[in-house]
Amino acid sequence: MSTQQKLMSNWRWWLCSLLFVATTINYLDRQVLSLTWEEFIKPEFHWTDNDYGTITSIFSILYAICCLFAGKFVDWMGTKKGYICAISVWSLGACLHAACGWATMHIEGFESIEAMRAVEAGSTAALGIATTSVYLFLLCRGILALGEAGNFPAAIKVTAEYFPKKDRAFATSVFNAGASVGALAAPLCIPSLAARWGWEMAFIVIGGLGFLWVFFWVFMYDKPEKSKHVNEAELRYIRQDENETEVMAAPEQEKSISMIKCFGYRQTWSFIVGKFFTDGVWWFFLFWAPSYFQNQFGYKASSGMGQALIFTLYAIVTILSLFGGYLPKLFVEKKKMEPYAGRMLSMLIFTAFPLFALLAQPMGAHSAWWPAIFIGLAGAGHQAWSANLFSTIGDMFPKSTIATITGIGAMAGGIGSMIIQKVAGALFTYAENQGAAFTFLGFEGKPAGYFIMFCFCGVAYITAWCIMKALVPKYSPIKA
């Protein structure tokens, strides 16, 4: 080990850990609804799959719209203040969900939640309750989307500020593992909170974690050249991609690229394609997996078996996805590949994992464990893919524009997710109503609907990779 390595501080990894915690909280907040709606919220508000699909799809499009501006907001406000605003807003939105039941009860003129629940299914009163509650949840989801849109632009910007190019995919995979860990922890705590203290308390407790995170962020983050925790050796390591004369220069001197101009680059559209085709797949697994195991196999999210299935799914995602950030590092350091080429080769390899989703429904005829395993493998492929996809921004664009490009891509991912969520909700409701009259490759009714969605999930990544490779066949950085 060199003297420089021995003396070098490692503050960048402490900040990466903080990004990991923020992303974990982000996905915990996002998961509360998916883990409570089927068992606790649906009976109270008389929702259908189509109602839930509407909520998740509109959340996705609101998230997409907010992402378009969130990246620019973070670039303008600065990483520290921008991240504080983002997590504070989404935590507030998460907590506000708890008031939807109380508000619906008073708007619809009922004396108690129990009275709303006792309304006859399919009646005019039940339709009124469902409609009012959907609008109230959409309001809260809108606030949640506004805040959550800032998480990844800010986190990717921090990664670009604190890590050299060769380490960014691994650092991104570390903090992005928070998405898997959040999804992993969610089934262990959220259904239990909802069962013991009500679904409202689940939103309040999980939402409150974000405010706690802000306290640590305020005292721990600063620009690397200004941070008292970063010594000269670490700063030189962070800036190793720059010319020696530029190492001590402040990144604020770098000219930013306007958002309109960003849309003129093939590199931007490559990132847009990668997000549009694949983000919705991950969100489909996130939003619908608990409902899938309850409808298909009868295991509620609050049951021991239901929790075990979801935990297994995301345990596979968490463990395997970490390797996704290390693989391009291996290609660059051991195989001496150029970073972008190593990243694209890694992403091509990861397109094979989502193909396991094609086996989920057929193998589910034997045991519920098979879908949990195969969806877990597909999810691991997504997280590994996502870590490298995010890192292509740092390869191609100047640091002053990274959050903007991240926001544009996240917008595309949100639009793709909106389409998938709405199609899934409408498809499942239609397939359930049609019963045996609706068939697909040997499956009938709602199982046929699930199989259709799994088929799309399986082929989305290889489709995206081919288009990305056609748009940007080789490393082509953009200068501000």
Disulfide bonds with the S-S distance in Angstrom:
none
